[in-house]
Amino acid sequence: MQIDTKDVSAQTWQTAQTTAAAQLEEMGKTVVKLQDELMALDAKVEAKKNETALSLLTERESTDLIERVFVFAEGEDTLKTFASATEAKSIHCVYGDDARVELDATYEEHFDNSVPIFEEKADAAIWKAGRSISRIVFEKECYALIGDAETMCGTMCDDFTNAA
């Protein structure tokens, strides 16, 4: 405003005061909201500080978990997969250039069932136990057990790792 303040009407002053009061009220609400958010973040930081880091599965535990995928417990498991990690590796997990052509369709089903079975076994061994995996360690153990990264068995290992 480039007018002398003596020339401003009472109504204009009232409008300016009302606008200023409304803006102050809005700013006050924003400050309270931001303070609440800050307190919530502080609480989350404290909670994180008090959390313990998840322990990682060892190489042996990783191998054991992978091997348990291939153990069928009659009455307990509903999906079937390969009889053992050795069998999966020997038939290249059914797929690939070296896989035997005469394998029947049940083996393809075994391949498809492996990840859901792994997820079920991992639920108890990892998630419910408050554990985690080292991706590098787990993949190394899986590749050594059932097949190299470039094979279909390696693809299964990748699926297991992603599911863990």
C-alpha positions as CSV (number, residue, x, y, z in Angstrom):
1,M,0.0,0.0,0.0
2,Q,1.3,3.3,-0.9
3,I,-1.3,5.3,0.9
4,D,-0.8,7.3,4.0
5,T,-2.2,5.2,6.9
6,K,-4.4,8.1,8.0
7,D,-6.3,7.7,4.7
8,V,-7.1,4.0,5.2
9,S,-10.7,3.4,6.2
10,A,-11.7,1.6,9.3
11,Q,-13.3,-1.2,7.1
12,T,-10.0,-1.7,5.3
13,W,-8.1,-1.9,8.6
14,Q,-10.7,-4.4,9.9
15,T,-10.2,-6.6,6.7
16,A,-6.4,-6.5,7.1
17,Q,-6.7,-7.4,10.8
18,T,-9.2,-10.2,10.1
19,T,-6.9,-11.6,7.4
20,A,-3.9,-11.4,9.6
21,A,-5.7,-13.1,12.5
22,A,-6.9,-15.9,10.2
23,Q,-3.3,-16.4,8.8
24,L,-1.9,-16.5,12.4
25,E,-4.5,-19.1,13.3
26,E,-3.5,-21.2,10.3
27,M,0.2,-20.9,11.0
28,G,-0.5,-22.0,14.6
29,K,-2.3,-25.1,13.4
30,T,0.6,-25.8,11.0
31,V,3.1,-25.5,13.9
32,V,1.1,-27.8,16.1
33,K,0.8,-30.4,13.2
34,L,4.6,-30.2,12.5
35,Q,5.4,-30.6,16.2
36,D,3.2,-33.7,16.4
37,E,4.9,-35.1,13.3
38,L,8.3,-34.4,14.8
39,M,7.3,-36.1,18.1
40,A,6.1,-39.1,16.1
41,L,9.4,-39.3,14.2
42,D,11.4,-39.0,17.4
43,A,9.4,-41.9,18.8
44,K,10.2,-44.0,15.6
45,V,13.9,-43.1,15.9
46,E,13.9,-44.3,19.6
47,A,12.1,-47.5,18.6
48,K,14.7,-48.1,15.8
49,K,17.6,-47.5,18.3
50,N,16.1,-50.1,20.6
51,E,15.6,-52.7,17.9
52,T,18.2,-55.5,17.6
53,A,19.6,-56.4,14.2
54,L,18.2,-59.6,12.7
55,S,20.8,-62.4,12.9
56,L,21.7,-63.9,9.5
57,L,21.5,-67.5,8.6
58,T,24.9,-69.2,8.5
59,E,26.1,-71.1,5.5
60,R,25.1,-74.4,7.1
61,E,21.7,-73.1,8.1
62,S,21.2,-71.8,4.5
63,T,22.1,-75.2,3.1
64,D,19.8,-77.0,5.6
65,L,16.9,-74.7,4.6
66,I,17.4,-75.4,0.9
67,E,17.7,-79.1,1.5
68,R,14.5,-79.1,3.6
69,V,12.6,-77.9,0.4
70,F,13.3,-81.4,-1.0
71,V,12.1,-83.4,2.0
72,F,8.5,-84.5,1.6
73,A,6.8,-85.1,4.9
74,E,3.8,-87.4,4.3
75,G,0.6,-85.8,5.7
76,E,2.4,-82.6,6.5
77,D,3.3,-81.3,3.0
78,T,0.7,-81.0,0.3
79,L,3.0,-80.1,-2.6
80,K,5.7,-82.5,-4.0
81,T,9.0,-81.5,-5.4
82,F,12.2,-83.3,-6.3
83,A,13.3,-86.2,-4.0
84,S,16.5,-84.4,-3.1
85,A,18.7,-81.5,-4.0
86,T,21.0,-84.0,-5.7
87,E,18.1,-85.3,-7.9
88,A,17.2,-81.7,-8.9
89,K,20.8,-81.0,-9.8
90,S,21.3,-84.3,-11.7
91,I,18.3,-83.6,-13.9
92,H,19.1,-79.9,-14.3
93,C,15.8,-79.0,-12.6
94,V,14.0,-80.5,-15.6
95,Y,14.8,-77.6,-17.9
96,G,17.9,-76.7,-19.9
97,D,20.0,-78.1,-22.7
98,D,21.3,-81.0,-20.7
99,A,17.9,-82.0,-19.2
100,R,16.8,-85.5,-20.1
101,V,13.9,-85.3,-22.6
102,E,12.2,-88.4,-21.2
103,L,11.4,-86.8,-17.9
104,D,7.6,-86.8,-17.4
105,A,5.4,-83.8,-16.6
106,T,5.5,-84.5,-12.8
107,Y,9.0,-83.2,-12.7
108,E,7.9,-79.9,-14.3
109,E,5.3,-79.7,-11.5
110,H,8.1,-80.4,-9.0
111,F,10.0,-77.4,-10.4
112,D,6.9,-75.2,-10.1
113,N,6.2,-76.4,-6.5
114,S,9.7,-75.7,-5.2
115,V,9.2,-72.0,-4.5
116,P,5.9,-72.3,-2.6
117,I,7.5,-75.1,-0.6
118,F,10.5,-72.9,0.1
119,E,8.4,-70.0,1.2
120,E,6.6,-72.3,3.7
121,K,9.9,-73.6,5.1
122,A,11.4,-70.2,5.1
123,D,8.4,-68.8,7.0
124,A,9.5,-70.9,10.1
125,A,13.2,-70.7,9.6
126,I,13.6,-67.1,8.8
127,W,10.6,-64.8,9.3
128,K,9.0,-66.4,12.4
129,A,12.4,-66.9,13.9
130,G,13.3,-63.2,13.5
131,R,16.2,-64.1,11.2
132,S,17.4,-62.8,7.8
133,I,19.7,-64.0,5.0
134,S,22.8,-62.7,3.4
135,R,21.9,-62.8,-0.3
136,I,25.5,-63.5,-1.2
137,V,25.9,-66.4,1.3
138,F,22.5,-67.9,0.5
139,E,23.0,-67.8,-3.3
140,K,26.5,-69.3,-3.0
141,E,25.2,-72.2,-0.9
142,C,22.2,-72.7,-3.2
143,Y,24.3,-72.6,-6.4
144,A,26.7,-75.1,-4.9
145,L,23.9,-77.4,-3.8
146,I,21.6,-77.5,-6.8
147,G,23.2,-75.8,-9.8
148,D,25.1,-72.8,-11.2
149,A,23.6,-69.4,-11.7
150,E,23.4,-69.8,-15.5
151,T,21.2,-73.0,-15.2
152,M,17.5,-73.4,-14.5
153,C,18.5,-74.7,-11.1
154,G,20.2,-71.4,-10.7
155,T,17.0,-69.7,-11.6
156,M,15.3,-71.7,-8.8
157,C,18.0,-70.4,-6.4
158,D,17.3,-66.9,-7.5
159,D,13.6,-67.5,-6.8
160,F,14.4,-68.9,-3.4
161,T,16.6,-65.9,-2.6
162,N,14.0,-63.5,-3.7
163,A,11.4,-65.3,-1.6
164,A,13.6,-65.2,1.5
